[in-house]
């Protein structure tokens, strides 16, 4: 099992574990992590699984591909460390990963 910590906008931490091969989005949804909706189920069409990778982990997680980058362009609060968590497969190398859940305005 791979450990992942989600930090919400207030600084509260939520820890979960997931099997290798699962997406970070799926792990977050199954653990009821606030702020990770995954509305499209991981098909990379909505941006509701947007996270910001902690600086210490950016190199290991990698950069978004071209299709993901397009979705992130239209995602509220996206920045240089932004990723769609549905596009990050959990591996043992990501054990201890820290991701930040950005604040999203409610309309």
Secondary structure, 3 states (H helix, E strand, C coil): CEEEEEECCCCCEEEEEECCCCEHHHHHHHCCCCCCCCCCCCCCCCCCCEEEECHHHHHHHCCCCHHHHHHHHCCCCCCCCEEEHHHCECCHHHCCEEEECCCCCCC
